[in-house]
């Protein structure tokens, strides 16, 4: 299991937080996703054998948010 911290722009409310968490959890290999609304970030716990960091970023972008870095 690996952990990835992502900086995310565009989140402004609890709905945004839930949308990002749910989007990440749709990917096979994501064990957990914790979004910090105030910190504009997400901590994702995932199996690198099942999902790649680029896929994590892509699903956040598809949900309508910007991943920095």
MDAnalysis code that builds the backbone (N, CA, C; Angstrom):
import MDAnalysis as mda
import numpy as np

u = mda.Universe.empty(207, n_residues=69, atom_resindex=np.repeat(np.arange(69), 3), trajectory=True)
u.add_TopologyAttr("name", ["N", "CA", "C"] * 69)
u.add_TopologyAttr("resid", np.arange(1, 70))
u.add_TopologyAttr("resname", ["UNK", "UNK", "UNK", "UNK", "UNK", "UNK", "UNK", "UNK", "UNK", "UNK", "UNK", "UNK", "UNK", "UNK", "UNK", "UNK", "UNK", "UNK", "UNK", "UNK", "UNK", "UNK", "UNK", "UNK", "UNK", "UNK", "UNK", "UNK", "UNK", "UNK", "UNK", "UNK", "UNK", "UNK", "UNK", "UNK", "UNK", "UNK", "UNK", "UNK", "UNK", "UNK", "UNK", "UNK", "UNK", "UNK", "UNK", "UNK", "UNK", "UNK", "UNK", "UNK", "UNK", "UNK", "UNK", "UNK", "UNK", "UNK", "UNK", "UNK", "UNK", "UNK", "UNK", "UNK", "UNK", "UNK", "UNK", "UNK", "UNK"])
u.atoms.positions = np.array([
    [0.852, -1.180, 0.000],
    [0.000, 0.000, 0.000],
    [0.893, 1.237, 0.000],
    [0.555, 2.183, -0.845],
    [1.280, 3.444, -0.903],
    [0.342, 4.598, -0.575],
    [0.932, 5.734, -0.217],
    [0.170, 6.937, 0.075],
    [0.619, 8.038, -0.865],
    [-0.344, 8.761, -1.425],
    [-0.043, 9.882, -2.311],
    [-0.803, 11.098, -1.805],
    [-0.085, 12.215, -1.658],
    [-0.708, 13.474, -1.269],
    [-0.838, 14.344, -2.510],
    [-2.049, 14.803, -2.780],
    [-2.319, 15.609, -3.965],
    [-2.858, 16.981, -3.559],
    [-2.382, 18.031, -4.215],
    [-2.922, 19.374, -4.029],
    [-4.021, 19.573, -5.063],
    [-5.176, 20.046, -4.593],
    [-6.343, 20.163, -5.468],
    [-6.925, 21.571, -5.377],
    [-7.189, 22.165, -6.523],
    [-7.831, 23.483, -6.589],
    [-9.275, 23.317, -7.050],
    [-10.128, 24.220, -6.584],
    [-11.502, 24.248, -7.050],
    [-12.518, 23.720, -6.058],
    [-12.061, 23.206, -4.936],
    [-12.995, 22.705, -3.920],
    [-13.383, 23.855, -3.001],
    [-14.692, 24.002, -2.744],
    [-15.128, 25.118, -1.913],
    [-16.139, 24.729, -0.836],
    [-16.608, 23.482, -0.857],
    [-17.639, 23.100, 0.106],
    [-17.574, 21.601, 0.401],
    [-18.419, 21.163, 1.309],
    [-18.451, 19.743, 1.681],
    [-18.844, 18.860, 0.503],
    [-19.687, 19.369, -0.380],
    [-20.074, 18.600, -1.569],
    [-18.846, 18.315, -2.430],
    [-17.976, 19.320, -2.567],
    [-16.740, 19.137, -3.338],
    [-15.876, 18.053, -2.705],
    [-15.754, 18.118, -1.395],
    [-14.961, 17.136, -0.646],
    [-15.479, 15.727, -0.911],
    [-16.781, 15.562, -0.799],
    [-17.398, 14.250, -1.007],
    [-17.248, 13.792, -2.461],
    [-17.370, 14.721, -3.402],
    [-17.257, 14.371, -4.819],
    [-15.865, 13.832, -5.140],
    [-14.836, 14.465, -4.597],
    [-13.464, 14.016, -4.843],
    [-13.227, 12.661, -4.185],
    [-13.662, 12.518, -2.936],
    [-13.482, 11.237, -2.236],
    [-14.189, 10.104, -2.977],
    [-15.416, 10.338, -3.392],
    [-16.175, 9.294, -4.089],
    [-15.556, 8.966, -5.441],
    [-15.060, 9.982, -6.151],
    [-14.428, 9.741, -7.449],
    [-13.199, 8.852, -7.277],
    [-12.392, 9.140, -6.283],
    [-11.185, 8.348, -6.039],
    [-11.530, 6.911, -5.660],
    [-12.569, 6.752, -4.849],
    [-12.943, 5.414, -4.376],
    [-13.554, 4.534, -5.467],
    [-13.884, 5.133, -6.614],
    [-14.412, 4.313, -7.712],
    [-13.313, 3.495, -8.383],
    [-12.068, 3.896, -8.180],
    [-10.952, 3.192, -8.807],
    [-10.574, 1.946, -8.019],
    [-10.441, 0.845, -8.738],
    [-10.015, -0.387, -8.097],
    [-8.575, -0.202, -7.636],
    [-8.303, -0.534, -6.403],
    [-6.967, -0.386, -5.849],
    [-6.864, 0.759, -4.862],
    [-7.888, 1.626, -4.805],
    [-7.902, 2.712, -3.823],
    [-8.536, 2.172, -2.545],
    [-7.741, 2.137, -1.476],
    [-8.232, 1.632, -0.198],
    [-8.975, 2.718, 0.572],
    [-8.477, 3.958, 0.482],
    [-9.106, 5.068, 1.194],
    [-8.665, 6.383, 0.574],
    [-9.514, 7.396, 0.746],
    [-9.201, 8.748, 0.286],
    [-9.707, 9.722, 1.336],
    [-8.813, 10.585, 1.793],
    [-9.158, 11.576, 2.806],
    [-8.902, 12.961, 2.231],
    [-9.956, 13.736, 2.041],
    [-9.828, 15.070, 1.475],
    [-9.865, 16.103, 2.596],
    [-8.904, 17.022, 2.555],
    [-8.830, 18.133, 3.501],
    [-9.263, 19.384, 2.757],
    [-10.478, 19.821, 3.007],
    [-11.049, 20.956, 2.278],
    [-10.247, 22.234, 2.528],
    [-9.937, 22.523, 3.790],
    [-9.184, 23.739, 4.120],
    [-7.768, 23.691, 3.558],
    [-7.158, 22.514, 3.599],
    [-5.800, 22.358, 3.108],
    [-5.712, 22.178, 1.603],
    [-6.869, 22.105, 0.943],
    [-6.938, 21.914, -0.512],
    [-6.086, 20.727, -0.949],
    [-6.288, 19.598, -0.272],
    [-5.467, 18.428, -0.586],
    [-6.246, 17.132, -0.371],
    [-5.664, 16.069, -0.892],
    [-6.219, 14.734, -0.696],
    [-5.079, 13.777, -0.391],
    [-5.311, 12.898, 0.569],
    [-4.367, 11.829, 0.875],
    [-5.032, 10.543, 0.402],
    [-4.357, 9.848, -0.508],
    [-4.933, 8.651, -1.107],
    [-4.065, 7.444, -0.761],
    [-4.701, 6.409, -0.228],
    [-4.033, 5.153, 0.095],
    [-4.410, 4.162, -1.005],
    [-3.403, 3.659, -1.728],
    [-3.706, 2.838, -2.900],
    [-2.684, 1.729, -3.110],
    [-3.096, 0.741, -3.894],
    [-2.245, -0.384, -4.277],
    [-1.637, -0.040, -5.633],
    [-0.320, 0.219, -5.703],
    [0.299, 0.615, -6.967],
    [0.284, -0.478, -8.034],
    [-0.024, -1.694, -7.638],
    [-0.150, -2.770, -8.610],
    [-1.483, -2.751, -9.333],
    [-2.439, -1.992, -8.805],
    [-3.780, -1.937, -9.388],
    [-4.143, -0.582, -9.987],
    [-3.529, 0.475, -9.466],
    [-3.866, 1.822, -9.946],
    [-2.610, 2.694, -9.882],
    [-2.461, 3.547, -10.887],
    [-1.295, 4.425, -10.989],
    [-1.657, 5.854, -10.569],
    [-0.667, 6.623, -10.090],
    [-0.940, 8.013, -9.697],
    [-1.604, 8.833, -10.806],
    [-1.242, 8.597, -12.058],
    [-1.863, 9.339, -13.164],
    [-3.362, 9.077, -13.236],
    [-3.780, 7.858, -12.905],
    [-5.214, 7.533, -12.900],
    [-5.925, 8.261, -11.762],
    [-5.254, 8.380, -10.618],
    [-5.840, 9.098, -9.476],
    [-6.074, 10.559, -9.864],
    [-5.073, 11.160, -10.480],
    [-5.189, 12.555, -10.901],
    [-6.275, 12.726, -11.955],
    [-6.340, 11.805, -12.899],
    [-7.315, 11.897, -13.988],
    [-8.750, 11.854, -13.475],
    [-9.031, 11.013, -12.497],
    [-10.402, 10.899, -11.988],
    [-10.811, 12.169, -11.234],
    [-9.850, 12.853, -10.620],
    [-10.148, 14.124, -9.950],
    [-10.470, 15.195, -10.994],
    [-9.695, 15.234, -12.059],
    [-9.937, 16.184, -13.149],
    [-11.302, 15.915, -13.791],
    [-11.628, 14.637, -13.986],
    [-12.929, 14.277, -14.558],
    [-14.078, 14.730, -13.666],
    [-13.824, 14.791, -12.342],
    [-14.855, 15.246, -11.410],
    [-15.003, 16.772, -11.412],
    [-14.096, 17.474, -12.116],
    [-14.230, 18.906, -12.269],
    [-13.271, 19.750, -11.445],
    [-12.195, 19.151, -10.956],
    [-11.238, 19.877, -10.108],
    [-9.850, 19.820, -10.741],
    [-8.970, 20.704, -10.289],
    [-7.623, 20.802, -10.844],
    [-6.615, 20.222, -9.860],
    [-5.759, 19.335, -10.362],
    [-4.694, 18.765, -9.546],
    [-3.426, 19.543, -9.838],
    [-2.797, 20.068, -8.805],
    [-1.574, 20.847, -8.965],
    [-0.361, 19.949, -8.823],
    [0.678, 20.235, -9.601],
    [1.927, 19.493, -9.478],
    [1.963, 18.187, -10.216],
])
